[in-house]
Each structure stands twice: as C-alpha cells, then as structure tokens.
C-alpha cells in the first residue's frame, strides 16, 4: 500500500477535471441503512454528483470520491457514525468547506465522508476571557460577523472562508500570522471524536484557560493532524481585541531582493506589523487584471498596521523610511475600511487571478517557510529558478513569518509540464529544509509531501508519529493515505 500511495501522489493530478465515477466499493445496502438510521435518510447520499463534490478540494489533485456522504447534526451522531465505520472497517474522511490545497479530502480508499457543515453553532462566547467555542460548520467570516459588536475578533486569515475547525485540523495560518500567530497559537481546546467513537476533550471538558502545564499537549497533537487522528466537533479559540485603528499601505520595489530586504529590516527593527505580504511582478499584473486595479507591475509589499492613531503614524513613518532606503516607490496608504478591504480582497484573490491568466489550466501552490534571516536567499533563488524553468507562475508570501508560495500553472494534459512542476516544487522544498525551514508553512502534508515530511523530521520523528497514529487509529481508518 505504501508503494501504491507514493506512486499516486503525482498521478493524482486532475486530468481535465476527470473524476472516476466508481460504484460503492464496500458499502452494503445494510450499511447504508445503518447510516440512515443514525442521521436520517435525507442526510445520507450515495449520488455520484454529491460524492464527486466531496472527493476533491481546491488542489490540483484529481477527484477520488467517497462511497457515501453523511451530514450529522450533532456530536452524538458523529460518535455513532465513527463507531459504526470503525466496527465495519470503513474509512472515514472528515469534510468542512473543501478549501484545502493538499488533497486532504480525497477518498483514496473510498469510505464514508462525514460532512460537518450542518453543525454550525457558536456554542459559547466568553468575552471577558477572550474565548469562544465553535462547531465545525462555523467559518472564519461568520465568527467575525458574530463578534462585530463586542469589540473582539478572530484574526487567523488564510484567505478562503474556511471552517474554523478545518483550519485547526490543517494548522492553517494566513496574512495576520506575523502579529497574531497561526491556528496553533489560537486554539485552546478541542472536542474530538476518536476513530472508535469515543469523545475526547483535549484540554478537559469546558476548559478555556490562557495557559496550562497539565500533562501532554493533546490539543497541539490534533492541530495540524489533517483528519488522520479524529473528527474535530468543536474548537475553543482565543479571541483578540479589535484594533482601535488600522492603516494599510503598498509600496513597489525595483527588485525582489529589495522588497525582501525591507521585510527583514522592518522585523529586525521591531516595527509592529499586523500584516506584511509580498507579491512579485507577475502576481501584481494578474491582480490588476482580475481585480481591476492599477498598481505598479513590480515586486510589491502590502502592509497593515494596527493600534492607536498616534502609534500608527509612528509605525508608518518608520516603515516608509526603511522601504525608501531599499529603493521603494509609490508608497501609498489606505486608511478607510473600504480602501483596505479592496486592497486585501485583491491579495486574497491572487490564486484566482493567476488561474484567470490561463483558462483551463490547473494551479499548484508551494508552501515552504524558512527562518526570516534566510528569506532573501531562498526567495530570490525561487524567482530565478521559476524564470529558468519555463513554467508560468508567480510568487506571493506571508513574508513576515518566512512563508511564501510559488503559484504554478500547468496544463493537466501535459505530462512533461506536470513533471517540471513536481521537480520545481520538490527542489524548492528541499532547499527550504537545507536552510533550516519546513516543506509546509500552512497547507499541510496531505498526499503530496509525505516523503518531504520524512526528510524534515527524520526517521525517529516519523516513527514516533506512526506510533501515535497506530495508538489512536489502530485500524488505519481515519483519512487514510494522508500525512503518513
């Protein structure tokens, strides 16, 4: 099986959107009836179109549909579903919004997809303690809309309006990580249904403390587990005070090196940035066309500052001085909410802007992250290698924490081009590892980076992960073929 899964990793590329319409491979009529008895007949589907929708995410990997899709309405039903699948040896694939980028929802061995979006309650808000408990159907935008009038917000922003529990499962990050951290920093407690149906509260039921030294960090174990250890049915999240004021800015640079040097210098000078994003010239051109903007077609930084009016003025002045020392031009501010929203909407639409350059092509995003001091070296090298590769692509990045993406376009019917994408991505990841970085800053391992994970954590690290997996999921039924 290990050899088979390794072989399929890059053979899973979508071929013109093709999705195999496989029949139910191991689900008897009696088993489907048992699913219906738990959640009700309207909440179970074996229709081909529904299965296909749940067999792919936003990645380039081809569709592998589950044998059935179920929509539980509460945690008790999730526990019963898991126990049923476990007893019958049926694979379980959790599904949130389907916005992942590493094939995490592909049902490589068939099985039952458990769509958790009907569980969409905000269970408990503790504004005085800066915490909230959400079910897996609650998305990032829905939570912040709910929090709008209480002076709090949840800042982790991967761009897509992803499920918050799905973001916990993948260890998501995003544009605000430089100041507010990633999901790993903002998850306090998780309610998890284990593969056999048992219910676990990783930090103890109902607990939402600021810190703890009590035993092993079970919450950290499940954040980033990508659905391979259990189904997250609620998350207790850390909230933050909404900033008194915010200002965004953009500035263009004569080169990639100059833009990234400015990033490092601002961070080393302790400029308190809330966001700092890099877009290269290709990406800026695509964003201009897609979002109908008129920015300079040059390597560009998008910045945002949070704080008091007085503090913002000081931060902007210091940032502008640093960027000007590196040859920046067109330094412009966006103070009004509408202007800032337009700017960040353009950044969040970068993926779709690039895809619009070549209709019918698929996209692949690398996801390396390096120590901030090594960022100029690897980013400049990546730009040069991208030009030399003959591939069509652009670079964007959450450069404030050393994380960036090469967004690559490919013809799904061109095997030679797919191989060049594979080679580019693997070489970039190995360079990041050589510089003390990681092969994935926020997208996860999924089905495409398992060999790189082994190279990153070493044989003892990987074996320890395997032991944990076997202990929690001895039958290997939770999202098989991912991570390990």
C-alpha positions in Angstrom: 0.0 0.0 0.0 2.8 2.4 0.8 4.3 2.0 -2.7 0.9 2.4 -4.3 0.2 5.6 -2.4 3.7 7.0 -3.3 3.0 6.2 -6.9 -0.3 8.0 -6.9 1.0 11.2 -5.3 1.7 13.0 -8.5 -0.6 10.7 -10.5 -3.5 12.3 -8.7 -3.3 15.4 -10.7 -6.7 16.3 -12.1 -7.0 15.4 -15.8 -9.4 18.0 -17.3 -11.5 17.7 -14.1 -11.9 14.0 -14.6 -13.5 12.2 -11.6 -13.9 8.4 -11.6 -17.5 7.5 -11.1 -16.7 4.5 -9.0 -19.5 2.4 -7.6 -19.8 1.9 -3.9 -16.8 -0.3 -3.3 -17.5 -1.7 0.1 -20.8 -0.3 1.4 -23.7 -2.8 1.5 -27.3 -1.8 1.5 -27.5 -2.7 5.1 -24.6 -0.5 6.0 -26.1 2.5 4.1 -29.4 1.8 6.0 -27.4 1.9 9.3 -26.0 5.3 8.3 -29.5 6.5 7.6 -30.7 5.2 11.0 -28.2 7.4 12.7 -28.6 10.7 10.8 -31.9 10.2 8.9 -32.3 9.3 5.3 -32.2 13.0 4.0 -28.7 13.3 5.4 -27.1 10.4 3.6 -26.2 10.4 -0.1 -24.6 8.0 -2.5 -25.4 10.0 -5.6 -22.4 10.3 -8.0 -22.5 14.1 -8.2 -22.5 14.5 -4.4 -19.7 12.0 -4.0 -17.7 13.7 -6.7 -18.1 17.1 -5.0 -16.7 15.7 -1.8 -13.8 13.9 -3.4 -11.8 17.0 -4.3 -10.6 20.2 -2.7 -9.0 23.4 -4.2 -5.8 21.5 -5.0 -4.6 20.1 -8.4 -5.2 16.5 -7.2 -7.8 14.5 -9.2 -11.1 13.6 -7.6 -11.4 10.4 -5.6 -15.0 10.3 -4.4 -16.1 8.5 -1.2 -18.7 5.8 -1.3 -21.2 7.8 0.7 -21.6 11.2 2.2 -23.3 11.9 5.5 -24.3 15.1 7.3 -24.5 14.6 11.1 -26.4 17.2 13.1 -24.7 16.9 16.5 -21.7 15.3 18.2 -23.6 12.3 19.3 -24.4 11.4 15.7 -20.7 11.9 14.8 -19.7 9.4 17.6 -22.2 6.9 16.4 -21.1 7.3 12.8 -17.4 6.8 13.7 -18.2 3.8 15.9 -20.2 2.2 13.0 -17.5 2.7 10.5 -14.8 1.5 12.9 -16.7 -1.7 13.6 -17.1 -2.4 9.9 -13.6 -1.4 8.8 -14.8 1.5 6.7 -12.6 4.5 6.0 -13.7 7.9 7.5 -13.0 11.2 5.7 -13.8 14.5 7.5 -15.1 17.3 5.3 -15.5 21.0 6.1 -15.6 23.6 3.3 -13.3 21.8 0.9 -10.9 24.7 0.6 -7.7 22.7 1.3 -4.8 22.7 -1.0 -3.2 19.3 -0.4 -5.9 16.8 -1.4 -6.9 16.2 2.2 -10.5 15.2 1.3 -9.6 12.7 -1.5 -11.1 9.4 -0.5 -8.1 7.3 -1.7 -9.6 4.1 -0.3 -13.3 5.0 -0.6 -15.3 5.0 2.6 -17.7 7.5 4.3 -17.2 11.2 4.0 -18.6 13.0 7.1 -19.6 16.5 6.2 -19.7 18.5 9.4 -21.1 21.8 8.0 -24.6 21.2 9.5 -23.1 21.6 12.9 -22.8 25.4 12.7 -23.5 26.8 16.2 -21.4 29.2 18.2 -21.8 27.3 21.4 -20.3 29.7 23.9 -18.8 33.2 23.9 -16.7 34.3 26.9 -15.8 37.9 26.0 -14.2 38.6 29.4 -11.9 35.6 28.9 -11.3 36.3 25.2 -12.5 32.9 24.1 -15.3 31.3 22.0 -16.5 27.7 21.3 -17.5 27.0 17.8 -18.7 23.9 15.9 -17.1 22.8 12.6 -19.7 24.4 10.4 -18.8 27.9 11.6 -16.5 29.7 9.2 -14.0 32.5 9.9 -16.1 35.2 8.4 -19.3 34.0 10.2 -17.5 34.1 13.5 -16.2 37.7 12.9 -19.6 38.8 11.9 -21.0 37.4 15.1 -18.3 39.2 17.1 -18.7 42.5 15.4 -20.5 44.3 18.2 -18.4 43.0 21.1 -15.0 44.6 20.3 -13.3 41.2 19.6 -12.2 39.4 16.5 -10.5 36.2 15.4 -7.5 37.2 13.3 -6.3 34.0 11.7 -7.0 34.6 8.0 -6.0 32.0 5.4 -7.9 33.9 2.7 -10.6 31.4 2.0 -13.7 31.5 4.2 -12.7 28.2 5.7 -14.3 26.2 8.5 -12.6 27.1 11.8 -12.4 23.5 12.9 -11.0 22.7 9.4 -8.4 25.4 9.9 -7.5 23.8 13.2 -7.2 20.4 11.5 -4.8 21.7 8.9 -2.8 24.0 11.2 -3.8 27.0 9.0 -2.2 30.4 9.0 -2.5 33.4 6.8 -1.9 37.1 6.4 -2.2 38.1 10.1 0.2 35.5 11.4 3.1 37.9 11.8 1.3 39.6 14.7 -1.4 37.2 15.9 0.1 33.8 15.2 -1.3 30.7 13.5 -4.0 28.3 14.5 -1.5 26.5 16.7 -1.3 29.7 18.8 -5.0 30.4 18.9 -6.6 27.0 19.7 -7.2 26.5 23.4 -9.2 23.3 23.5 -10.7 20.8 21.0 -13.6 18.4 21.2 -12.6 15.4 19.1 -14.5 12.2 18.2 -11.8 9.5 18.0 -12.0 6.8 15.3 -13.8 4.3 17.6 -16.4 6.9 18.6 -15.0 7.9 21.9 -15.3 11.6 22.8 -12.1 13.5 23.8 -11.7 17.0 25.2 -8.0 17.7 24.6 -7.7 20.2 27.5 -10.5 18.9 29.6 -14.2 19.5 29.2 -15.3 23.1 29.3 -11.8 24.5 30.0 -10.6 27.7 28.4 -7.6 28.8 30.3 -4.8 31.1 29.0 -2.1 28.6 29.8 -1.5 25.2 31.3 1.3 22.8 32.3 -1.0 19.9 32.8 0.3 16.7 31.1 0.9 16.2 27.4 -0.3 18.8 24.9 -3.1 16.8 23.3 -4.6 20.0 21.7 -1.3 20.5 19.9 -1.4 16.9 18.7 -4.7 17.4 16.9 -4.0 20.8 15.5 -2.5 20.0 12.1 -3.4 16.3 12.2 -5.3 16.7 8.9 -8.2 14.4 9.9 -5.9 11.4 10.5 -6.5 11.1 14.2 -10.1 12.0 14.8 -13.0 14.3 13.9 -13.0 17.8 15.4 -16.5 18.6 16.5 -15.8 21.9 18.3 -12.9 24.2 18.9 -12.3 26.7 21.8 -10.5 29.6 20.2 -8.5 32.5 21.5 -10.0 35.9 20.6 -8.2 39.3 20.4 -9.3 42.9 21.0 -10.4 44.6 17.7 -7.7 47.2 16.9 -8.6 50.8 17.6 -7.5 51.8 14.2 -5.8 50.2 11.1 -3.9 51.5 8.2 -2.8 49.6 5.1 0.0 50.6 2.7 1.6 49.4 -0.5 5.0 50.1 -2.0 6.7 48.9 -5.1 10.4 47.9 -5.4 13.0 47.7 -8.1 13.7 44.0 -7.3 12.6 41.0 -5.3 15.8 41.4 -3.2 14.9 45.0 -2.3 11.4 44.1 -1.2 12.5 41.1 0.9 15.4 43.1 2.5 12.8 45.7 3.6 10.8 42.9 5.2 13.7 41.6 7.2 14.8 45.1 8.3 11.3 46.1 9.4 11.0 42.9 11.5 14.5 43.3 13.0 13.7 47.0 13.8 10.7 45.8 15.8 8.2 47.6 13.6 4.9 46.1 14.9 3.4 44.9 11.7 0.0 43.3 11.6 0.4 42.0 8.0 3.2 42.1 5.5 2.6 40.4 2.2 4.9 40.1 -0.8 3.6 39.8 -4.5 6.0 39.7 -7.4 5.6 41.5 -10.7 3.7 38.6 -12.4 1.3 38.4 -9.5 0.7 42.2 -9.4 -0.1 42.1 -13.1 -2.6 39.3 -12.7 -4.2 41.1 -9.7 -4.5 44.3 -11.7 -6.3 42.5 -14.5 -8.5 40.3 -12.3 -9.5 42.9 -9.6 -9.5 45.9 -12.0 -6.7 47.7 -10.1 -3.9 50.0 -11.3 -0.9 49.1 -9.1 2.7 49.2 -10.4 3.7 45.9 -12.1 6.7 45.4 -9.9 7.7 43.4 -6.7 5.3 44.9 -4.1 4.8 44.8 -0.4 1.3 45.0 1.1 1.5 46.2 4.8 -1.0 46.7 7.5 -0.6 48.3 11.0 -3.0 48.1 14.0 -3.0 50.3 17.0 -3.8 53.8 18.2 -3.8 56.7 15.8 -0.6 58.1 17.3 1.1 54.7 17.2 0.1 54.1 13.6 1.7 57.4 12.5 5.0 56.4 14.0 4.8 52.9 12.5 4.1 54.2 9.1 6.9 56.7 9.2 9.4 54.1 10.3 8.2 51.6 7.7 8.4 54.2 4.9 11.9 55.1 5.9 13.1 51.5 5.7 11.4 50.9 2.3 12.8 54.1 0.8 16.3 53.0 1.9 15.7 50.0 -0.3 14.6 51.9 -3.3 10.8 51.7 -2.8 8.4 53.9 -4.8 4.7 54.5 -4.9 4.3 54.2 -1.1 0.6 54.8 -0.7 -1.8 54.5 2.3 -5.3 53.1 2.6 -6.9 54.4 5.9 -10.6 53.9 5.2 -12.2 50.5 5.7 -13.4 50.3 2.2 -10.0 51.0 0.7 -8.3 48.5 3.0 -10.9 45.9 2.1 -10.3 46.4 -1.6 -6.6 46.0 -1.2 -6.8 42.8 0.8 -9.6 41.4 -1.4 -7.2 41.7 -4.3 -4.5 39.9 -2.3 -6.9 37.1 -1.2 -8.0 36.7 -4.9 -4.4 36.2 -6.0 -4.9 32.4 -6.6 -7.9 33.0 -8.8 -6.2 36.0 -10.5 -3.4 33.7 -11.6 -5.7 31.0 -12.8 -7.5 33.6 -14.9 -4.3 34.1 -16.9 -4.7 30.6 -18.4 -8.3 29.3 -18.5 -8.4 25.5 -18.4 -5.1 25.2 -16.6 -4.7 23.9 -13.1 -2.8 25.5 -10.3 -0.3 24.2 -7.7 1.0 26.2 -4.7 4.2 25.5 -3.0 4.3 26.3 0.7 7.8 26.5 2.1 8.7 28.5 5.2 12.2 29.4 6.4 13.9 31.4 9.2 13.4 35.0 8.4 17.1 35.6 8.0 17.2 33.1 5.1 14.2 34.5 3.4 16.0 36.9 0.9 18.3 34.0 -0.2 15.5 31.5 -0.9 13.0 33.9 -2.4 15.5 35.4 -4.8 16.6 31.9 -5.8 13.0 30.8 -6.2 12.3 33.7 -8.6 15.4 32.9 -10.7 14.5 29.2 -10.8 10.9 30.0 -11.8 12.1 32.1 -14.7 14.6 29.4 -15.8 12.0 26.5 -15.5 9.9 27.8 -18.4 6.8 27.4 -16.1 4.1 30.1 -15.8 3.9 31.2 -12.2 4.1 33.9 -9.7 5.2 34.4 -6.1 3.2 35.6 -3.1 4.0 35.2 0.5 3.3 35.9 4.2 6.9 37.1 4.3 6.6 38.4 7.8 6.9 34.8 9.1 9.2 33.5 6.4 6.4 31.7 4.5 5.8 32.2 0.7 4.1 30.4 -2.2 5.1 29.9 -5.8 1.8 29.6 -7.6 2.4 27.5 -10.7 0.1 27.0 -13.7 0.0 23.7 -15.6 -1.8 22.0 -18.4 -3.4 18.9 -16.9 -3.0 17.0 -20.2 0.8 17.8 -20.5 2.7 15.1 -18.6 6.0 16.8 -19.2 4.8 20.0 -17.7 3.4 18.2 -14.7 6.8 16.6 -14.2 8.5 20.0 -14.3 6.1 21.3 -11.7 6.8 18.3 -9.5 10.6 18.8 -9.9 10.4 22.5 -9.1 8.3 22.0 -6.0 10.4 19.3 -4.6 13.7 21.2 -5.2 12.3 24.3 -3.6 11.1 22.3 -0.5 14.5 20.6 -0.2 16.2 24.0 -0.3 13.9 25.2 2.5 14.9 22.1 4.5 18.6 22.8 3.9 18.1 26.3 5.3 16.5 25.1 8.5 12.9 25.6 7.3 9.9 23.4 6.6 8.2 22.0 3.5 4.9 23.4 4.6 4.2 26.6 6.5 0.4 26.3 6.5 -1.1 24.0 3.8 -0.2 20.7 5.5 1.3 17.4 4.2 -1.8 15.9 2.6 -1.0 13.3 0.0 1.9 15.1 -1.8 4.5 15.8 0.8 4.9 12.6 2.8 8.4 11.9 1.6 9.4 15.5 2.4 7.9 15.1 5.9 10.2 12.1 6.5 13.2 14.2 5.3 12.1 17.0 7.6 11.5 15.2 10.9 13.9 12.3 10.4 13.2 8.6 10.9 12.8 8.8 14.6 10.3 11.7 14.3 8.3 9.8 11.6 8.3 6.6 13.6 7.0 8.5 16.7 4.2 9.9 14.6 3.4 6.5 13.3 3.2 5.1 16.8 0.8 7.9 17.8 -1.3 7.2 14.7 -1.5 3.4 15.5 -2.4 4.0 19.1 -5.3 6.3 18.3 -6.3 4.7 15.0 -5.1 1.1 15.1 -7.2 0.1 12.1 -5.9 3.0 9.9 -9.4 4.2 9.1 -9.1 8.0 9.7 -8.4 9.7 6.4 -6.1 7.0 5.1 -3.2 7.9 2.8 -2.7 11.4 4.2 0.4 12.7 6.2 2.0 9.3 6.9 
